Amino acid sequence: MMDFILNLAKWIMAGAGSVFALAKGLKEVVSLIDMCVDLKRKLANRKNDDEQK
């Protein structure tokens, strides 16, 4: 019975680690998308500025 509990604890820890890694990866993806959107906005603003001149 003790082995079962230890194995269960190991699986839970592994699951928590993978969830944490997934969340960290998701955060990276979101920040990359945010960066791309920001760049697009800056480029659009620059284009509008050029057209106004």
PDB file of N, H, CA, C and O in Angstrom:
ATOM      1  N   MET A   1       0.831  -1.203   0.000  1.00  0.00           N
ATOM      2  CA  MET A   1       0.000   0.000   0.000  1.00  0.00           C
ATOM      3  C   MET A   1       0.871   1.260   0.000  1.00  0.00           C
ATOM      4  O   MET A   1       0.553   2.247  -0.665  1.00  0.00           O
ATOM      5  N   MET A   2       1.965   1.213   0.749  1.00  0.00           N
ATOM      6  H   MET A   2       2.223   0.412   1.289  1.00  0.00           H
ATOM      7  CA  MET A   2       2.860   2.366   0.808  1.00  0.00           C
ATOM      8  C   MET A   2       3.444   2.680  -0.564  1.00  0.00           C
ATOM      9  O   MET A   2       3.562   3.844  -0.945  1.00  0.00           O
ATOM     10  N   ASP A   3       3.814   1.616  -1.315  1.00  0.00           N
ATOM     11  H   ASP A   3       3.717   0.670  -1.006  1.00  0.00           H
ATOM     12  CA  ASP A   3       4.358   1.812  -2.671  1.00  0.00           C
ATOM     13  C   ASP A   3       3.350   2.517  -3.555  1.00  0.00           C
ATOM     14  O   ASP A   3       3.699   3.405  -4.333  1.00  0.00           O
ATOM     15  N   PHE A   4       2.088   2.109  -3.427  1.00  0.00           N
ATOM     16  H   PHE A   4       1.804   1.388  -2.796  1.00  0.00           H
ATOM     17  CA  PHE A   4       1.024   2.721  -4.234  1.00  0.00           C
ATOM     18  C   PHE A   4       0.939   4.220  -3.963  1.00  0.00           C
ATOM     19  O   PHE A   4       0.833   5.022  -4.891  1.00  0.00           O
ATOM     20  N   ILE A   5       0.987   4.590  -2.688  1.00  0.00           N
ATOM     21  H   ILE A   5       1.073   3.939  -1.934  1.00  0.00           H
ATOM     22  CA  ILE A   5       0.893   6.006  -2.295  1.00  0.00           C
ATOM     23  C   ILE A   5       2.104   6.786  -2.826  1.00  0.00           C
ATOM     24  O   ILE A   5       1.964   7.907  -3.316  1.00  0.00           O
ATOM     25  N   LEU A   6       3.294   6.176  -2.722  1.00  0.00           N
ATOM     26  H   LEU A   6       3.407   5.266  -2.324  1.00  0.00           H
ATOM     27  CA  LEU A   6       4.499   6.840  -3.225  1.00  0.00           C
ATOM     28  C   LEU A   6       4.428   7.033  -4.737  1.00  0.00           C
ATOM     29  O   LEU A   6       4.777   8.096  -5.251  1.00  0.00           O
ATOM     30  N   ASN A   7       3.970   5.994  -5.451  1.00  0.00           N
ATOM     31  H   ASN A   7       3.686   5.130  -5.034  1.00  0.00           H
ATOM     32  CA  ASN A   7       3.827   6.107  -6.899  1.00  0.00           C
ATOM     33  C   ASN A   7       2.808   7.171  -7.267  1.00  0.00           C
ATOM     34  O   ASN A   7       3.011   7.938  -8.208  1.00  0.00           O
ATOM     35  N   LEU A   8       1.721   7.213  -6.529  1.00  0.00           N
ATOM     36  H   LEU A   8       1.556   6.590  -5.764  1.00  0.00           H
ATOM     37  CA  LEU A   8       0.685   8.220  -6.772  1.00  0.00           C
ATOM     38  C   LEU A   8       1.275   9.625  -6.588  1.00  0.00           C
ATOM     39  O   LEU A   8       1.021  10.529  -7.385  1.00  0.00           O
ATOM     40  N   ALA A   9       2.062   9.787  -5.526  1.00  0.00           N
ATOM     41  H   ALA A   9       2.268   9.053  -4.878  1.00  0.00           H
ATOM     42  CA  ALA A   9       2.689  11.086  -5.264  1.00  0.00           C
ATOM     43  C   ALA A   9       3.634  11.457  -6.417  1.00  0.00           C
ATOM     44  O   ALA A   9       3.676  12.609  -6.847  1.00  0.00           O
ATOM     45  N   LYS A  10       4.394  10.461  -6.913  1.00  0.00           N
ATOM     46  H   LYS A  10       4.360   9.525  -6.564  1.00  0.00           H
ATOM     47  CA  LYS A  10       5.304  10.714  -8.043  1.00  0.00           C
ATOM     48  C   LYS A  10       4.531  11.165  -9.270  1.00  0.00           C
ATOM     49  O   LYS A  10       4.924  12.118  -9.942  1.00  0.00           O
ATOM     50  N   TRP A  11       3.420  10.473  -9.564  1.00  0.00           N
ATOM     51  H   TRP A  11       3.101   9.699  -9.017  1.00  0.00           H
ATOM     52  CA  TRP A  11       2.620  10.834 -10.736  1.00  0.00           C
ATOM     53  C   TRP A  11       2.039  12.234 -10.599  1.00  0.00           C
ATOM     54  O   TRP A  11       1.998  13.003 -11.560  1.00  0.00           O
ATOM     55  N   ILE A  12       1.587  12.556  -9.376  1.00  0.00           N
ATOM     56  H   ILE A  12       1.620  11.932  -8.595  1.00  0.00           H
ATOM     57  CA  ILE A  12       1.014  13.893  -9.143  1.00  0.00           C
ATOM     58  C   ILE A  12       2.085  14.966  -9.344  1.00  0.00           C
ATOM     59  O   ILE A  12       1.825  16.003  -9.954  1.00  0.00           O
ATOM     60  N   MET A  13       3.285  14.711  -8.829  1.00  0.00           N
ATOM     61  H   MET A  13       3.496  13.869  -8.333  1.00  0.00           H
ATOM     62  CA  MET A  13       4.376  15.673  -8.992  1.00  0.00           C
ATOM     63  C   MET A  13       4.736  15.833 -10.468  1.00  0.00           C
ATOM     64  O   MET A  13       4.966  16.948 -10.937  1.00  0.00           O
ATOM     65  N   ALA A  14       4.785  14.717 -11.197  1.00  0.00           N
ATOM     66  H   ALA A  14       4.599  13.812 -10.816  1.00  0.00           H
ATOM     67  CA  ALA A  14       5.101  14.776 -12.625  1.00  0.00           C
ATOM     68  C   ALA A  14       4.015  15.552 -13.369  1.00  0.00           C
ATOM     69  O   ALA A  14       4.308  16.350 -14.258  1.00  0.00           O
ATOM     70  N   GLY A  15       2.768  15.308 -12.996  1.00  0.00           N
ATOM     71  H   GLY A  15       2.530  14.659 -12.274  1.00  0.00           H
ATOM     72  CA  GLY A  15       1.649  16.021 -13.624  1.00  0.00           C
ATOM     73  C   GLY A  15       1.729  17.516 -13.359  1.00  0.00           C
ATOM     74  O   GLY A  15       1.518  18.331 -14.257  1.00  0.00           O
ATOM     75  N   ALA A  16       2.037  17.866 -12.114  1.00  0.00           N
ATOM     76  H   ALA A  16       2.208  17.203 -11.384  1.00  0.00           H
ATOM     77  CA  ALA A  16       2.143  19.278 -11.755  1.00  0.00           C
ATOM     78  C   ALA A  16       3.296  19.928 -12.534  1.00  0.00           C
ATOM     79  O   ALA A  16       3.181  21.066 -12.990  1.00  0.00           O
ATOM     80  N   GLY A  17       4.409  19.192 -12.681  1.00  0.00           N
ATOM     81  H   GLY A  17       4.503  18.268 -12.311  1.00  0.00           H
ATOM     82  CA  GLY A  17       5.551  19.714 -13.432  1.00  0.00           C
ATOM     83  C   GLY A  17       5.199  19.958 -14.883  1.00  0.00           C
ATOM     84  O   GLY A  17       5.583  20.976 -15.460  1.00  0.00           O
ATOM     85  N   SER A  18       4.462  19.016 -15.481  1.00  0.00           N
ATOM     86  H   SER A  18       4.150  18.190 -15.013  1.00  0.00           H
ATOM     87  CA  SER A  18       4.110  19.176 -16.890  1.00  0.00           C
ATOM     88  C   SER A  18       3.102  20.313 -17.068  1.00  0.00           C
ATOM     89  O   SER A  18       3.164  21.050 -18.052  1.00  0.00           O
ATOM     90  N   VAL A  19       2.185  20.454 -16.129  1.00  0.00           N
ATOM     91  H   VAL A  19       2.135  19.855 -15.330  1.00  0.00           H
ATOM     92  CA  VAL A  19       1.217  21.556 -16.201  1.00  0.00           C
ATOM     93  C   VAL A  19       1.951  22.888 -16.094  1.00  0.00           C
ATOM     94  O   VAL A  19       1.636  23.838 -16.810  1.00  0.00           O
ATOM     95  N   PHE A  20       2.939  22.950 -15.189  1.00  0.00           N
ATOM     96  H   PHE A  20       3.195  22.178 -14.607  1.00  0.00           H
ATOM     97  CA  PHE A  20       3.723  24.177 -15.013  1.00  0.00           C
ATOM     98  C   PHE A  20       4.494  24.498 -16.295  1.00  0.00           C
ATOM     99  O   PHE A  20       4.544  25.650 -16.724  1.00  0.00           O
ATOM    100  N   ALA A  21       5.098  23.463 -16.905  1.00  0.00           N
ATOM    101  H   ALA A  21       5.057  22.526 -16.557  1.00  0.00           H
ATOM    102  CA  ALA A  21       5.845  23.666 -18.152  1.00  0.00           C
ATOM    103  C   ALA A  21       4.911  24.141 -19.253  1.00  0.00           C
ATOM    104  O   ALA A  21       5.260  25.022 -20.039  1.00  0.00           O
ATOM    105  N   LEU A  22       3.728  23.556 -19.306  1.00  0.00           N
ATOM    106  H   LEU A  22       3.444  22.841 -18.668  1.00  0.00           H
ATOM    107  CA  LEU A  22       2.740  23.934 -20.329  1.00  0.00           C
ATOM    108  C   LEU A  22       2.319  25.390 -20.135  1.00  0.00           C
ATOM    109  O   LEU A  22       2.223  26.149 -21.100  1.00  0.00           O
ATOM    110  N   ALA A  23       2.071  25.771 -18.886  1.00  0.00           N
ATOM    111  H   ALA A  23       2.149  25.154 -18.103  1.00  0.00           H
ATOM    112  CA  ALA A  23       1.663  27.140 -18.593  1.00  0.00           C
ATOM    113  C   ALA A  23       2.772  28.113 -18.978  1.00  0.00           C
ATOM    114  O   ALA A  23       2.507  29.187 -19.519  1.00  0.00           O
ATOM    115  N   LYS A  24       4.021  27.730 -18.696  1.00  0.00           N
ATOM    116  H   LYS A  24       4.237  26.858 -18.256  1.00  0.00           H
ATOM    117  CA  LYS A  24       5.157  28.593 -19.034  1.00  0.00           C
ATOM    118  C   LYS A  24       5.263  28.733 -20.549  1.00  0.00           C
ATOM    119  O   LYS A  24       5.505  29.825 -21.061  1.00  0.00           O
ATOM    120  N   GLY A  25       5.082  27.619 -21.263  1.00  0.00           N
ATOM    121  H   GLY A  25       4.886  26.732 -20.847  1.00  0.00           H
ATOM    122  CA  GLY A  25       5.119  27.649 -22.726  1.00  0.00           C
ATOM    123  C   GLY A  25       4.011  28.520 -23.283  1.00  0.00           C
ATOM    124  O   GLY A  25       4.220  29.282 -24.227  1.00  0.00           O
ATOM    125  N   LEU A  26       2.830  28.402 -22.693  1.00  0.00           N
ATOM    126  H   LEU A  26       2.660  27.783 -21.926  1.00  0.00           H
ATOM    127  CA  LEU A  26       1.683  29.184 -23.141  1.00  0.00           C
ATOM    128  C   LEU A  26       1.959  30.672 -22.944  1.00  0.00           C
ATOM    129  O   LEU A  26       1.609  31.498 -23.787  1.00  0.00           O
ATOM    130  N   LYS A  27       2.589  30.998 -21.821  1.00  0.00           N
ATOM    131  H   LYS A  27       2.873  30.327 -21.136  1.00  0.00           H
ATOM    132  CA  LYS A  27       2.931  32.392 -21.527  1.00  0.00           C
ATOM    133  C   LYS A  27       3.890  32.929 -22.586  1.00  0.00           C
ATOM    134  O   LYS A  27       3.752  34.066 -23.038  1.00  0.00           O
ATOM    135  N   GLU A  28       4.877  32.093 -22.983  1.00  0.00           N
ATOM    136  H   GLU A  28       4.988  31.169 -22.616  1.00  0.00           H
ATOM    137  CA  GLU A  28       5.828  32.495 -24.021  1.00  0.00           C
ATOM    138  C   GLU A  28       5.108  32.763 -25.334  1.00  0.00           C
ATOM    139  O   GLU A  28       5.373  33.761 -26.005  1.00  0.00           O
ATOM    140  N   VAL A  29       4.184  31.854 -25.703  1.00  0.00           N
ATOM    141  H   VAL A  29       3.968  31.043 -25.159  1.00  0.00           H
ATOM    142  CA  VAL A  29       3.433  32.005 -26.958  1.00  0.00           C
ATOM    143  C   VAL A  29       2.610  33.286 -26.923  1.00  0.00           C
ATOM    144  O   VAL A  29       2.576  34.037 -27.898  1.00  0.00           O
ATOM    145  N   VAL A  30       1.953  33.529 -25.806  1.00  0.00           N
ATOM    146  H   VAL A  30       1.981  32.919 -25.014  1.00  0.00           H
ATOM    147  CA  VAL A  30       1.127  34.739 -25.679  1.00  0.00           C
ATOM    148  C   VAL A  30       1.988  35.991 -25.805  1.00  0.00           C
ATOM    149  O   VAL A  30       1.590  36.954 -26.459  1.00  0.00           O
ATOM    150  N   SER A  31       3.170  35.981 -25.180  1.00  0.00           N
ATOM    151  H   SER A  31       3.493  35.198 -24.648  1.00  0.00           H
ATOM    152  CA  SER A  31       4.027  37.168 -25.260  1.00  0.00           C
ATOM    153  C   SER A  31       4.555  37.349 -26.683  1.00  0.00           C
ATOM    154  O   SER A  31       4.727  38.479 -27.140  1.00  0.00           O
ATOM    155  N   LEU A  32       4.816  36.235 -27.389  1.00  0.00           N
ATOM    156  H   LEU A  32       4.677  35.317 -27.017  1.00  0.00           H
ATOM    157  CA  LEU A  32       5.246  36.339 -28.789  1.00  0.00           C
ATOM    158  C   LEU A  32       4.148  36.941 -29.651  1.00  0.00           C
ATOM    159  O   LEU A  32       4.403  37.820 -30.475  1.00  0.00           O
ATOM    160  N   ILE A  33       2.911  36.455 -29.453  1.00  0.00           N
ATOM    161  H   ILE A  33       2.704  35.742 -28.784  1.00  0.00           H
ATOM    162  CA  ILE A  33       1.776  36.990 -30.222  1.00  0.00           C
ATOM    163  C   ILE A  33       1.607  38.475 -29.920  1.00  0.00           C
ATOM    164  O   ILE A  33       1.365  39.274 -30.824  1.00  0.00           O
ATOM    165  N   ASP A  34       1.733  38.836 -28.655  1.00  0.00           N
ATOM    166  H   ASP A  34       1.929  38.186 -27.921  1.00  0.00           H
ATOM    167  CA  ASP A  34       1.610  40.232 -28.237  1.00  0.00           C
ATOM    168  C   ASP A  34       2.659  41.092 -28.930  1.00  0.00           C
ATOM    169  O   ASP A  34       2.376  42.203 -29.378  1.00  0.00           O
ATOM    170  N   MET A  35       3.892  40.551 -29.009  1.00  0.00           N
ATOM    171  H   MET A  35       4.122  39.649 -28.644  1.00  0.00           H
ATOM    172  CA  MET A  35       4.978  41.273 -29.662  1.00  0.00           C
ATOM    173  C   MET A  35       4.666  41.486 -31.143  1.00  0.00           C
ATOM    174  O   MET A  35       4.881  42.574 -31.676  1.00  0.00           O
ATOM    175  N   CYS A  36       4.156  40.440 -31.805  1.00  0.00           N
ATOM    176  H   CYS A  36       3.981  39.556 -31.372  1.00  0.00           H
ATOM    177  CA  CYS A  36       3.815  40.543 -33.227  1.00  0.00           C
ATOM    178  C   CYS A  36       2.729  41.588 -33.451  1.00  0.00           C
ATOM    179  O   CYS A  36       2.817  42.396 -34.376  1.00  0.00           O
ATOM    180  N   VAL A  37       1.709  41.568 -32.605  1.00  0.00           N
ATOM    181  H   VAL A  37       1.637  40.911 -31.854  1.00  0.00           H
ATOM    182  CA  VAL A  37       0.613  42.532 -32.729  1.00  0.00           C
ATOM    183  C   VAL A  37       1.141  43.945 -32.539  1.00  0.00           C
ATOM    184  O   VAL A  37       0.749  44.865 -33.257  1.00  0.00           O
ATOM    185  N   ASP A  38       2.033  44.112 -31.567  1.00  0.00           N
ATOM    186  H   ASP A  38       2.351  43.365 -30.984  1.00  0.00           H
ATOM    187  CA  ASP A  38       2.620  45.416 -31.295  1.00  0.00           C
ATOM    188  C   ASP A  38       3.426  45.898 -32.501  1.00  0.00           C
ATOM    189  O   ASP A  38       3.346  47.066 -32.884  1.00  0.00           O
ATOM    190  N   LEU A  39       4.206  44.988 -33.098  1.00  0.00           N
ATOM    191  H   LEU A  39       4.272  44.039 -32.787  1.00  0.00           H
ATOM    192  CA  LEU A  39       4.997  45.344 -34.278  1.00  0.00           C
ATOM    193  C   LEU A  39       4.095  45.757 -35.431  1.00  0.00           C
ATOM    194  O   LEU A  39       4.361  46.745 -36.115  1.00  0.00           O
ATOM    195  N   LYS A  40       3.025  44.995 -35.645  1.00  0.00           N
ATOM    196  H   LYS A  40       2.808  44.192 -35.089  1.00  0.00           H
ATOM    197  CA  LYS A  40       2.084  45.329 -36.720  1.00  0.00           C
ATOM    198  C   LYS A  40       1.493  46.708 -36.507  1.00  0.00           C
ATOM    199  O   LYS A  40       1.361  47.492 -37.447  1.00  0.00           O
ATOM    200  N   ARG A  41       1.136  47.001 -35.249  1.00  0.00           N
ATOM    201  H   ARG A  41       1.244  46.364 -34.486  1.00  0.00           H
ATOM    202  CA  ARG A  41       0.546  48.302 -34.928  1.00  0.00           C
ATOM    203  C   ARG A  41       1.552  49.414 -35.215  1.00  0.00           C
ATOM    204  O   ARG A  41       1.198  50.444 -35.789  1.00  0.00           O
ATOM    205  N   LYS A  42       2.818  49.200 -34.810  1.00  0.00           N
ATOM    206  H   LYS A  42       3.105  48.363 -34.344  1.00  0.00           H
ATOM    207  CA  LYS A  42       3.851  50.214 -35.047  1.00  0.00           C
ATOM    208  C   LYS A  42       4.063  50.435 -36.540  1.00  0.00           C
ATOM    209  O   LYS A  42       4.193  51.569 -37.000  1.00  0.00           O
ATOM    210  N   LEU A  43       4.096  49.323 -37.295  1.00  0.00           N
ATOM    211  H   LEU A  43       3.991  48.402 -36.920  1.00  0.00           H
ATOM    212  CA  LEU A  43       4.276  49.443 -38.744  1.00  0.00           C
ATOM    213  C   LEU A  43       3.100  50.181 -39.372  1.00  0.00           C
ATOM    214  O   LEU A  43       3.291  51.023 -40.250  1.00  0.00           O
ATOM    215  N   ALA A  44       1.898  49.872 -38.931  1.00  0.00           N
ATOM    216  H   ALA A  44       1.743  49.189 -38.218  1.00  0.00           H
ATOM    217  CA  ALA A  44       0.704  50.543 -39.460  1.00  0.00           C
ATOM    218  C   ALA A  44       0.759  52.031 -39.139  1.00  0.00           C
ATOM    219  O   ALA A  44       0.434  52.866 -39.983  1.00  0.00           O
ATOM    220  N   ASN A  45       1.168  52.358 -37.926  1.00  0.00           N
ATOM    221  H   ASN A  45       1.432  51.680 -37.240  1.00  0.00           H
ATOM    222  CA  ASN A  45       1.270  53.770 -37.541  1.00  0.00           C
ATOM    223  C   ASN A  45       2.309  54.485 -38.390  1.00  0.00           C
ATOM    224  O   ASN A  45       2.092  55.619 -38.817  1.00  0.00           O
ATOM    225  N   ARG A  46       3.436  53.826 -38.637  1.00  0.00           N
ATOM    226  H   ARG A  46       3.613  52.905 -38.290  1.00  0.00           H
ATOM    227  CA  ARG A  46       4.495  54.426 -39.436  1.00  0.00           C
ATOM    228  C   ARG A  46       4.013  54.653 -40.872  1.00  0.00           C
ATOM    229  O   ARG A  46       4.321  55.672 -41.491  1.00  0.00           O
ATOM    230  N   LYS A  47       3.246  53.676 -41.392  1.00  0.00           N
ATOM    231  H   LYS A  47       2.996  52.848 -40.889  1.00  0.00           H
ATOM    232  CA  LYS A  47       2.711  53.783 -42.752  1.00  0.00           C
ATOM    233  C   LYS A  47       1.757  54.988 -42.827  1.00  0.00           C
ATOM    234  O   LYS A  47       1.805  55.766 -43.780  1.00  0.00           O
ATOM    235  N   ASN A  48       0.895  55.132 -41.816  1.00  0.00           N
ATOM    236  H   ASN A  48       0.856  54.500 -41.041  1.00  0.00           H
ATOM    237  CA  ASN A  48      -0.037  56.253 -41.782  1.00  0.00           C
ATOM    238  C   ASN A  48       0.713  57.579 -41.691  1.00  0.00           C
ATOM    239  O   ASN A  48       0.326  58.561 -42.324  1.00  0.00           O
ATOM    240  N   ASP A  49       1.781  57.604 -40.908  1.00  0.00           N
ATOM    241  H   ASP A  49       2.096  56.806 -40.394  1.00  0.00           H
ATOM    242  CA  ASP A  49       2.577  58.825 -40.798  1.00  0.00           C
ATOM    243  C   ASP A  49       3.187  59.196 -42.140  1.00  0.00           C
ATOM    244  O   ASP A  49       3.194  60.366 -42.521  1.00  0.00           O
ATOM    245  N   ASP A  50       3.705  58.188 -42.865  1.00  0.00           N
ATOM    246  H   ASP A  50       3.699  57.237 -42.555  1.00  0.00           H
ATOM    247  CA  ASP A  50       4.302  58.440 -44.171  1.00  0.00           C
ATOM    248  C   ASP A  50       3.278  58.968 -45.153  1.00  0.00           C
ATOM    249  O   ASP A  50       3.586  59.846 -45.959  1.00  0.00           O
ATOM    250  N   GLU A  51       2.049  58.438 -45.097  1.00  0.00           N
ATOM    251  H   GLU A  51       1.799  57.724 -44.442  1.00  0.00           H
ATOM    252  CA  GLU A  51       1.004  58.886 -46.013  1.00  0.00           C
ATOM    253  C   GLU A  51       0.565  60.307 -45.698  1.00  0.00           C
ATOM    254  O   GLU A  51       0.180  61.048 -46.602  1.00  0.00           O
ATOM    255  N   GLN A  52       0.617  60.697 -44.441  1.00  0.00           N
ATOM    256  H   GLN A  52       0.930  60.095 -43.706  1.00  0.00           H
ATOM    257  CA  GLN A  52       0.183  62.034 -44.050  1.00  0.00           C
ATOM    258  C   GLN A  52       1.199  63.095 -44.474  1.00  0.00           C
ATOM    259  O   GLN A  52       0.832  64.249 -44.697  1.00  0.00           O
ATOM    260  N   LYS A  53       2.464  62.715 -44.584  1.00  0.00           N
ATOM    261  H   LYS A  53       2.763  61.778 -44.402  1.00  0.00           H
ATOM    262  CA  LYS A  53       3.511  63.701 -44.910  1.00  0.00           C
ATOM    263  C   LYS A  53       3.439  64.183 -46.331  1.00  0.00           C
ATOM    264  O   LYS A  53       4.253  65.010 -46.745  1.00  0.00           O
TER     265      LYS A  53
END
